[in-house]
Amino acid sequence: MKFQFQELNIIYDKTALLIIVSILSVLSIFQLLDILKKRHGMEFVRSSLSSKAERDRFAKFKHLIKSDNHVLMT
C-alpha cells in the first residue's frame, strides 16, 4: 500500500512539473509576441514621421543607440 502512494506522489510531481513548464513556455511566447509588437511599432513610428527634421532627429537618436550598444558590447 505504501508503494502505491509513492507512485502517486511521483505522478503528481511529474504532472506539476509539466504544468509549470507549460505555463513558462506560454509566458515565453507572450514575451516574444510583445517584443515583435514593439519592433513593429518602432517601424510604424519611423515610417510615419512626416517632416525631414523629425526623420533626421530619429536617425540621429537611432545612431546614438547603436553606437552605445556597440561600446557596451566591446
Summary of the structure (lengths in Angstrom):
residues: 74
radius of gyration: 24.5
end to end distance: 62.4
largest distance: 79.4
contacts: 139
relative contact order: 0.05
helix: 93%
strand: 0%
